Amino acid sequence: MAKILKKLLLYFIAFVLTITLLASLGYYFKKDIAQTASSFISTHTYDSSMTYDYAFIFLGNGEFRAPPIAELAIAGHVKNIVFATEIIQNDMLATGIQKTESEMIYEYFLFKGISPEKIIRLQTEVTSTGDEIEVFSNFLKSRVPMPNSILLSSSWYH
């Protein structure tokens, strides 16, 4: 188990370095960095011959992180989509007038035709990327058998 988590961490570090480089190129070519990074995720950092057991989406910029994962899920490259729920931080969210990012992401996937059974919302109250990494790690530890492949959707600044 520790070996798999270590491998996951190494993949995440490589992913972050790749996205950082991509963001630099996006800046150089005057493109929107978040859009450039999400386009990179959907076209370059996955093996199209694979089917991923889980795609983990980090909250923040969900409008750029969710669409590439939806495309991959629709194409059959992702079996399950996983994301955490965040702490409700203001009264408009608490009253339901405004939706949280995780609620909007969930509704987006439903709108795109992804089955609710494939969408796993981890009922937590994360406040940071560090919290999400811990939640995702605990989720993976609870899977029996351990997944063979995962995909991470994040942004260059992570």
C-alpha positions as a Python dict, from the first residue, in 0.01 Angstrom:
ca = {
    (1, 'M'): (0, 0, 0),
    (2, 'A'): (281, 243, 89),
    (3, 'K'): (446, 162, -244),
    (4, 'I'): (130, 257, -433),
    (5, 'L'): (92, 581, -239),
    (6, 'K'): (457, 667, -303),
    (7, 'K'): (402, 602, -674),
    (8, 'L'): (89, 819, -665),
    (9, 'L'): (287, 1102, -505),
    (10, 'L'): (560, 1075, -770),
    (11, 'Y'): (300, 1086, -1048),
    (12, 'F'): (141, 1389, -886),
    (13, 'I'): (476, 1569, -864),
    (14, 'A'): (547, 1491, -1230),
    (15, 'F'): (198, 1614, -1318),
    (16, 'V'): (249, 1941, -1129),
    (17, 'L'): (583, 2003, -1300),
    (18, 'T'): (430, 1934, -1640),
    (19, 'I'): (137, 2165, -1576),
    (20, 'T'): (374, 2437, -1448),
    (21, 'L'): (569, 2415, -1773),
    (22, 'L'): (245, 2425, -1970),
    (23, 'A'): (128, 2731, -1777),
    (24, 'S'): (454, 2905, -1862),
    (25, 'L'): (398, 2827, -2229),
    (26, 'G'): (38, 2949, -2200),
    (27, 'Y'): (164, 3277, -2056),
    (28, 'Y'): (427, 3304, -2328),
    (29, 'F'): (168, 3252, -2600),
    (30, 'K'): (-81, 3483, -2421),
    (31, 'K'): (-339, 3208, -2365),
    (32, 'D'): (-562, 3171, -2062),
    (33, 'I'): (-353, 2962, -1823),
    (34, 'A'): (-635, 2762, -1667),
    (35, 'Q'): (-789, 2681, -2006),
    (36, 'T'): (-448, 2587, -2144),
    (37, 'A'): (-385, 2356, -1849),
    (38, 'S'): (-721, 2184, -1876),
    (39, 'S'): (-677, 2139, -2251),
    (40, 'F'): (-345, 1974, -2177),
    (41, 'I'): (-511, 1734, -1933),
    (42, 'S'): (-770, 1629, -2189),
    (43, 'T'): (-528, 1580, -2475),
    (44, 'H'): (-184, 1495, -2346),
    (45, 'T'): (-152, 1346, -1999),
    (46, 'Y'): (-349, 1028, -2029),
    (47, 'D'): (-302, 706, -2217),
    (48, 'S'): (-595, 667, -2457),
    (49, 'S'): (-552, 291, -2456),
    (50, 'M'): (-625, 280, -2081),
    (51, 'T'): (-939, 292, -1879),
    (52, 'Y'): (-883, 471, -1550),
    (53, 'D'): (-1052, 333, -1238),
    (54, 'Y'): (-1087, 679, -1085),
    (55, 'A'): (-1047, 1040, -1195),
    (56, 'F'): (-993, 1273, -899),
    (57, 'I'): (-1092, 1636, -945),
    (58, 'F'): (-940, 1898, -716),
    (59, 'L'): (-1181, 2181, -636),
    (60, 'G'): (-1109, 2532, -757),
    (61, 'N'): (-1150, 2621, -1126),
    (62, 'G'): (-1400, 2340, -1170),
    (63, 'E'): (-1519, 2506, -1490),
    (64, 'F'): (-1183, 2411, -1644),
    (65, 'R'): (-1116, 2084, -1459),
    (66, 'A'): (-1450, 1908, -1502),
    (67, 'P'): (-1503, 1924, -1883),
    (68, 'P'): (-1193, 1722, -1980),
    (69, 'I'): (-1285, 1455, -1724),
    (70, 'A'): (-1643, 1449, -1855),
    (71, 'E'): (-1512, 1397, -2209),
    (72, 'L'): (-1293, 1109, -2094),
    (73, 'A'): (-1579, 951, -1897),
    (74, 'I'): (-1816, 979, -2193),
    (75, 'A'): (-1551, 822, -2418),
    (76, 'G'): (-1519, 533, -2171),
    (77, 'H'): (-1170, 617, -2043),
    (78, 'V'): (-1282, 688, -1684),
    (79, 'K'): (-1492, 446, -1477),
    (80, 'N'): (-1557, 671, -1174),
    (81, 'I'): (-1522, 1041, -1101),
    (82, 'V'): (-1430, 1144, -746),
    (83, 'F'): (-1428, 1482, -576),
    (84, 'A'): (-1469, 1614, -224),
    (85, 'T'): (-1727, 1855, -88),
    (86, 'E'): (-1610, 2182, 59),
    (87, 'I'): (-1693, 2378, 372),
    (88, 'I'): (-1984, 2618, 326),
    (89, 'Q'): (-1818, 2954, 382),
    (90, 'N'): (-2092, 3214, 349),
    (91, 'D'): (-2459, 3269, 421),
    (92, 'M'): (-2565, 3254, 55),
    (93, 'L'): (-2419, 2905, 32),
    (94, 'A'): (-2571, 2805, 367),
    (95, 'T'): (-2919, 2910, 255),
    (96, 'G'): (-2886, 2730, -78),
    (97, 'I'): (-2924, 3050, -280),
    (98, 'Q'): (-2577, 2999, -419),
    (99, 'K'): (-2436, 2656, -506),
    (100, 'T'): (-2100, 2522, -398),
    (101, 'E'): (-1845, 2430, -659),
    (102, 'S'): (-1887, 2060, -583),
    (103, 'E'): (-2264, 2090, -636),
    (104, 'M'): (-2210, 2262, -970),
    (105, 'I'): (-1957, 2001, -1081),
    (106, 'Y'): (-2198, 1722, -987),
    (107, 'E'): (-2483, 1884, -1182),
    (108, 'Y'): (-2252, 1941, -1479),
    (109, 'F'): (-2165, 1572, -1496),
    (110, 'L'): (-2534, 1478, -1477),
    (111, 'F'): (-2610, 1729, -1755),
    (112, 'K'): (-2339, 1568, -1970),
    (113, 'G'): (-2515, 1232, -1928),
    (114, 'I'): (-2276, 1071, -1683),
    (115, 'S'): (-2453, 819, -1461),
    (116, 'P'): (-2487, 924, -1094),
    (117, 'E'): (-2346, 582, -1000),
    (118, 'K'): (-2015, 684, -1161),
    (119, 'I'): (-1992, 1009, -965),
    (120, 'I'): (-1850, 977, -614),
    (121, 'R'): (-1887, 1284, -394),
    (122, 'L'): (-1682, 1238, -80),
    (123, 'Q'): (-1887, 1406, 190),
    (124, 'T'): (-1616, 1604, 366),
    (125, 'E'): (-1548, 1964, 450),
    (126, 'V'): (-1220, 2034, 277),
    (127, 'T'): (-1068, 2380, 281),
    (128, 'S'): (-743, 2323, 91),
    (129, 'T'): (-564, 2108, -163),
    (130, 'G'): (-382, 1943, 128),
    (131, 'D'): (-718, 1841, 275),
    (132, 'E'): (-824, 1700, -61),
    (133, 'I'): (-504, 1498, -96),
    (134, 'E'): (-564, 1348, 248),
    (135, 'V'): (-928, 1268, 163),
    (136, 'F'): (-832, 1112, -172),
    (137, 'S'): (-553, 912, -9),
    (138, 'N'): (-792, 775, 255),
    (139, 'F'): (-1043, 693, -18),
    (140, 'L'): (-780, 497, -211),
    (141, 'K'): (-669, 312, 103),
    (142, 'S'): (-1029, 197, 155),
    (143, 'R'): (-1060, 43, -193),
    (144, 'V'): (-1030, -334, -209),
    (145, 'P'): (-876, -424, -438),
    (146, 'M'): (-664, -115, -488),
    (147, 'P'): (-729, 58, -822),
    (148, 'N'): (-489, -8, -1105),
    (149, 'S'): (-500, 341, -1249),
    (150, 'I'): (-605, 690, -1149),
    (151, 'L'): (-617, 1028, -1317),
    (152, 'L'): (-576, 1364, -1141),
    (153, 'S'): (-738, 1687, -1259),
    (154, 'S'): (-575, 1993, -1109),
    (155, 'S'): (-418, 2322, -1217),
    (156, 'W'): (-67, 2442, -1283),
    (157, 'Y'): (-29, 2623, -949),
    (158, 'H'): (-64, 2305, -745),
}
